[in-house]
Amino acid sequence: MSSDIETIAIKQAAHVAEKHEEDSKTLFGFWLYLMTDCVLFASLFATYAVLHNNTFGGQSAHQLFSLPYALTETLILLTSSFTCGLAVLAAQSKRKNQVISWLSVTFVLGISFLSMELTEFSRLAASNNSWHRSGFLSSFFTLVGTHGLHITIGLLWMFVMIFRLYKGSIGRTTIRQLTLFSLFWHFLDVIWIFIFTIVYLLGGIGV
Amino acid sequence: MNRPKIVISLHEPSSSYKSYVVGFVLSLICTLSAYVLVVNNLVSKKWGLALIVSTLALMQFITQLTLFLHLGKETKPRLRLLVFSFMVGVVVILVGGSIWIMYNLNYHMLTPSQINNYVKKQDGGI
């Protein structure tokens, strides 16, 4: 009798270990994707670095961008990255309502960030400074726009996760998905550090 | 019965909460100090200011990598760290190489008036 229970326990343990290995493989695969995405962003940064002085007689970064506005965007995204981490922690201790509320906060902050970015884009386009104005603005819109596209995908992903959490309970799949999502969201914040520094701060200095 | 503990995430929750708070505060300090330095123009030399701001960005980058993305906290073999270092290598070659090549190209390319002067000088010399 006791040996039966032991066999079951061993089988269960093996099953858990197998699932765990599967999860860390998924995590590693996602990490590989993030690293290739870094290379994509690096090529856009290189393009920006090369073209940022080619304003074709138009306004330069120093005259076009508002630093307080960019700082607000940065702080919003940084806070959303933090609340996303708190959502993962809440999921690990299986507190469903807490996960939903932290994810919702992250979602609202992400939406505010995206709308600020789009407002800036439309302001630039309205003042005859859209992407076809100069090489500098083409590279700016490509770089920041690609980041905004990633943010949009992240928001969709978050929306689906909040909906599924609302309907179901926190299982292994949920925690795995949430961990992957948090990697993605933190990664976007890391990319934004460089956009803020290179485009806005160094642009403001006029280097 | 000694059933193994189910460990799903790669990091334990107790230390993580602290790491997120510390990461958040450090990132805030880096962002705000860089912003204040630039807006108030606290460093007189342009390139010096650029260097300080870049260093602050790099510090924030490392902070977020270790405290938010938990890089380097995995068990051996550290495949994530390995892939990451290859990525850094590719990025340095890609960005550094592009800037270097394009700078050289600008340097070696003469403007039309410069070319005219050059041709005139050559003709006059003969």
Interface residues (C-beta under 8 A of the other chain):
Chain A: I5 E6 A9 Q12 A13 V16 A17 H20 D23 S24 L27 F28 W31 L32 M35 T36 C38 V39 A42 S43 F45 A46 T47 A49 V50 L67 L71 T74 L75 L78 T79 S81 F82 G85 L86 V88 L89 Q92 S93 R172 I175 R176 T179 L183 H186 F187 D189 V190 I193 F194 F196 T197 L201 L202 G204 I205 G206 V207
Chain B: M1 R3 P4 I6 V7 I8 S9 L10 P13 S16 Y17 Y20 G23 F24 S27 L28 T31 A34 Y35 V38 V39 K46 W47 L49 A50 V53 S54 L56 A57 Q60 F61 Q64 L65 F68 L69 L79 R80 V83 F84 F86 M87 V90 V91 L94 V95 S98 I99 M102
